Structure formats: structure tokens, C-alpha cells
């Protein structure tokens, strides 16, 4: 995934921003489909309730994989601090066979929409989510799951508690990851009081991951009759993200040369690109590794023409 910032040559552009974590929020007070959210799969599983400010969700594994998702506007990796919180209230939940989960969390969209992606089949790369498995005779379970780019359950972090989500009760879930950590955290609150922090852990080596979207996810069954049918609501999303890869952007011309300065970040790569017509872009600077601080990308070949620029920021 690449992130782009645009500037026009000949103009001085200054975007004032500090290198602080940003927050993506959604309280469902307005139609989320007008606020960046999208549906993949069966749209009937997701209904916005503008009166109660919630998203009504059906998790039904007789359907193909279906997601109510929104881009984060960045790419999260093991080097980042981030967290996800939301409210969950169930109306009912029924599981058959060995059961399946209802899920809310983060993923890499290109993986999740691939025909090869199978949560129940054990092929689910780049995934970080809260799961609830209703009882199928072995007890209920709530989990936090982090699967890396390998996409198999030999490269994952998994923590759980044998708890039942009571219909009608509002649960506030808070999930997080710390920079460099090979695990994750998850706390569940009821009425403002910590209910569980998922004390049981299964951990395998985590190599790498990429998350670019937040999603309420209804997964297709595994083909063996293990399924879920649940109804409930999700509300009050908050996703805390690391600082943007490009901030405090300034464009200037000195002695005929254009210089674009900005605050960058480590673990990103930056390239300055130019266009005259928005139909084609050319790279006018080498691709350089990011630093945690001021950076500059020059274009010494402007030669007095009027042009537009963008910074392309990519994860390694």
C-alpha cells in the first residue's frame, strides 16, 4: 500500500501537524457508508440504525465471507503502537458443530477478500481481531487473535477466557499492540469495570504483519458444518493509530530548485513524484529510507515549468 501527499510547484504549502498518534472514530450517528465504510459480500448482514447510533450485525456463516470495513489510511506493522476499541451487544448467538466465531478487528483487505482466505480453514494472513465462540458443548470462549503474514496457526498469538457474552449486556472491548511486541492485549469491560483480560495464552512465533482496514467480519463456515448464527450491534469505534508517515509538509523554490521538506518516520520509504497533467507521474528523486524527523526531497529539474508533486510513502 502507498500513501500520497500532493503539492503544487510555485506555491508555498505548510501543513501544521505534530508527530502524535491519531484516532479514527465512528459513533454511527451518521450513515457510515457516507463516512468511508464499505461492504464486501452480503450487505444484508449489516444495517445502520441511525436512531440508536449502532450498526446492526448478523454473523451468519452460511454466507460467503462478508465484511463491513473501512480503510485506516495507513499500514500497520509490528513496529507500530495501535489499539482498537468498540462496544458490542448481542441479541442472540447459536453455534453448530464445533462452532465458528463472530469477529471484529483489523485485517489486510487484499488478503481478506481473496478466495484463498479461510478463517475456519486456517488460512487467514494479516489478521488481528476479537472473537466470540458460543457454546457447542465445550463452553463459550472469547479470544483475541493475531495471525501474521504466513497466515497459518503456527505463526500467531492467541489469548482467551472461558466467558459467556450475555444477551442484552453491553461489553466494551479494547485490543492493543505495542511496538516490537510479539503478542497483543485485550480487555473486556462491563459497566466500566474490567471483566476479563484474557489470562490464557497460546503463542507461536510472529514474523511480520500488515493491517490496513478495520472490519466487522462474518466468516463463511469451514465446509464441515461448523457454523454460527448471531445477531447484535456494534458501536463507538475508536482506532488509535501511529503518526502519519508524512507530516509538517512544506514546499518551496530556492534558486530555481524545488525542495519539499516534511517530517518522516522510520520503517517507511519515500519518493518524490511529479506530473504535468495527472495522467502520468515520474519519479524525480531517489527512493530514500525514512528517518524520525525532518527530511527533504528535491527536484533540481523543474526548469520553471508549472507542475504538481506527490510524495509516495511505502512500507518495506
MORA-V937553 format. One record per residue. N is the residue number from 0. PSI is psi as a letter, one per 40 degrees, with the letter a starting at -180 (none if undefined). NEAR is the number of other C-alpha atoms within 12 Angstrom. D_CENTER is the distance of its C-alpha to the mean C-alpha in Angstrom with 1 decimal. Layout:
N_PSI_NEAR_D_CENTER, N_PSI_NEAR_D_CENTER
This chain:
0_i_23_12.5, 1_i_21_14.6, 2_h_26_14.6, 3_i_25_17.9, 4_h_30_20.2, 5_i_28_23.6, 6_i_31_27.0, 7_h_31_30.5, 8_i_32_33.3, 9_e_24_36.2, 10_i_19_34.2, 11_h_18_33.1, 12_h_23_29.5, 13_h_19_28.1, 14_h_18_24.7, 15_h_13_25.1, 16_i_19_22.1, 17_i_19_21.8, 18_g_21_19.6, 19_i_18_18.0, 20_i_19_14.6, 21_i_23_13.1, 22_h_21_11.8, 23_h_28_10.1, 24_i_25_12.3, 25_h_31_13.5, 26_e_26_16.9, 27_f_30_17.8, 28_e_21_21.1, 29_i_19_20.8, 30_h_22_19.9, 31_d_28_16.1, 32_e_21_16.9, 33_e_14_18.5, 34_f_17_15.5, 35_e_22_13.0, 36_i_27_12.1, 37_i_25_13.3, 38_h_29_14.8, 39_h_27_15.2, 40_b_26_18.2, 41_h_25_20.4, 42_d_27_19.9, 43_e_20_22.6, 44_e_32_20.4, 45_h_34_18.6, 46_h_28_20.9, 47_h_30_20.5, 48_g_21_23.1, 49_d_17_23.9, 50_d_14_26.8, 51_e_18_25.0, 52_f_22_21.7, 53_i_29_19.7, 54_h_39_18.0, 55_h_30_20.4, 56_h_37_19.0, 57_h_38_21.0, 58_h_46_19.7, 59_h_38_22.3, 60_e_37_22.3, 61_e_26_25.3, 62_i_25_22.9, 63_i_29_20.9, 64_h_36_17.2, 65_h_38_15.9, 66_h_39_12.5, 67_h_42_12.1, 68_i_35_8.8, 69_h_33_7.7, 70_i_27_6.6, 71_e_35_5.2, 72_e_26_8.5, 73_a_34_8.1, 74_h_36_7.5, 75_h_44_7.2, 76_i_38_10.3, 77_e_31_12.9, 78_e_26_14.5, 79_i_32_12.0, 80_h_27_12.3, 81_i_38_9.4, 82_i_37_9.6, 83_h_38_8.8, 84_i_37_11.9, 85_i_39_13.5, 86_h_37_17.0, 87_h_37_18.0, 88_h_31_21.5, 89_i_30_23.1, 90_d_22_26.2, 91_i_25_26.9, 92_h_33_25.6, 93_h_31_27.7, 94_i_32_27.1, 95_i_26_29.5, 96_b_20_30.5, 97_e_24_28.4, 98_i_35_25.7, 99_i_41_22.0, 100_i_42_19.0, 101_i_49_17.2, 102_i_43_13.5, 103_h_41_10.6, 104_a_46_7.2, 105_i_48_4.2, 106_i_43_5.6, 107_h_38_7.1, 108_d_33_8.6, 109_d_21_11.9, 110_d_29_12.4, 111_d_40_11.7, 112_e_27_14.2, 113_i_19_16.7, 114_d_16_19.9, 115_e_17_19.9, 116_h_31_16.8, 117_h_29_18.4, 118_d_42_17.0, 119_d_30_20.6, 120_e_21_22.1, 121_e_20_20.2, 122_g_26_18.5, 123_g_38_14.7, 124_i_39_13.3, 125_g_41_9.9, 126_h_49_9.0, 127_h_49_8.4, 128_i_46_9.9, 129_h_45_12.9, 130_i_42_15.8, 131_h_43_19.2, 132_h_37_22.1, 133_i_37_25.2, 134_h_27_28.6, 135_f_21_30.3, 136_e_14_33.2, 137_e_16_31.5, 138_i_18_29.9, 139_i_26_26.6, 140_h_31_23.6, 141_i_38_20.3, 142_i_42_17.9, 143_h_45_14.8, 144_h_45_13.9, 145_h_49_12.3, 146_h_42_13.4, 147_a_37_13.6, 148_e_30_14.4, 149_d_25_17.7, 150_e_34_16.4, 151_i_27_19.3, 152_e_28_20.2, 153_e_22_22.2, 154_g_29_19.1, 155_i_35_17.1, 156_h_35_17.2, 157_h_35_18.2, 158_i_32_19.6, 159_i_31_21.3, 160_i_28_24.1, 161_g_22_26.6, 162_i_24_26.0, 163_h_27_26.5, 164_h_37_24.4, 165_h_20_27.4, 166_h_19_27.3, 167_d_17_27.5, 168_h_19_26.2, 169_h_27_23.1, 170_h_34_20.8, 171_h_32_18.4, 172_h_44_15.7, 173_h_37_14.2, 174_i_38_12.1, 175_i_35_11.8, 176_h_34_12.1, 177_i_22_14.8, 178_h_18_15.4, 179_e_18_17.4, 180_i_23_17.3, 181_f_29_17.6, 182_a_32_16.7, 183_i_39_14.6, 184_i_35_15.9, 185_h_40_15.9, 186_i_32_18.4, 187_h_37_19.7, 188_i_24_22.0, 189_h_21_24.7, 190_f_13_26.7, 191_e_15_25.2, 192_h_14_26.5, 193_h_16_24.6, 194_d_24_25.1, 195_i_29_23.7, 196_f_27_21.7, 197_g_30_21.7, 198_e_22_24.6, 199_h_20_24.8, 200_h_22_23.0, 201_h_24_22.9, 202_h_23_21.7, 203_i_21_21.9, 204_h_22_21.3, 205_h_31_17.8, 206_d_26_18.1, 207_i_27_14.9, 208_i_37_11.3, 209_h_36_8.7, 210_h_41_4.9, 211_e_33_4.2, 212_i_39_3.2, 213_i_46_4.0, 214_i_44_7.4, 215_h_46_11.0, 216_h_47_12.4, 217_h_44_16.2, 218_i_43_17.3, 219_i_35_20.6, 220_i_33_23.2, 221_e_27_24.3, 222_e_20_27.6, 223_e_16_29.6, 224_e_17_29.6, 225_h_27_27.0, 226_i_34_25.2, 227_i_36_24.0, 228_h_32_24.8, 229_i_35_23.4, 230_i_27_23.2, 231_a_35_21.6, 232_i_37_19.6, 233_i_41_16.3, 234_i_33_16.4, 235_f_28_15.7, 236_i_35_11.9, 237_h_28_11.2, 238_h_36_8.1, 239_h_30_10.0, 240_i_36_9.1, 241_i_31_11.7, 242_i_29_14.3, 243_i_34_14.0, 244_e_44_15.6, 245_h_44_18.5, 246_i_32_20.3, 247_f_26_23.9, 248_h_34_24.8, 249_h_34_28.5, 250_h_33_30.5, 251_i_26_34.3, 252_h_26_37.3, 253_h_17_39.8, 254_f_13_43.0, 255_e_17_41.6, 256_i_20_38.5, 257_h_35_35.0, 258_h_33_32.7, 259_h_44_29.1, 260_i_31_28.1, 261_i_37_24.7, 262_h_33_22.9, 263_a_35_20.8, 264_i_29_18.9, 265_i_27_19.6, 266_f_22_17.8, 267_i_32_17.5, 268_h_30_20.2, 269_h_39_21.7, 270_h_35_24.1, 271_h_39_26.1, 272_i_33_26.8, 273_i_36_29.5, 274_i_24_30.5, 275_d_18_33.6, 276_e_13_32.7, 277_e_15_28.9, 278_d_9_30.0, 279_i_14_29.8, 280_i_20_28.3, 281_i_23_29.8, 282_h_21_28.8, 283_e_27_31.2, 284_i_26_30.1, 285_i_18_29.4, 286_h_22_25.8, 287_i_25_25.7, 288_i_24_23.6, 289_i_27_22.0, 290_i_19_23.6, 291_g_20_22.7, 292_a_21_24.9, 293_h_21_26.9, 294_i_30_26.9, 295_h_30_29.0, 296_h_36_28.9, 297_i_34_32.4, 298_h_35_33.9, 299_e_20_37.6, 300_e_20_38.4, 301_d_27_37.8, 302_f_15_41.6, 303_e_16_41.6, 304_i_19_39.6, 305_h_19_37.2, 306_i_27_33.7, 307_i_30_30.0, 308_i_40_27.5, 309_i_37_23.9, 310_h_46_22.1, 311_h_34_19.9, 312_h_35_17.4, 313_i_30_16.2, 314_i_30_14.7, 315_none_21_17.6
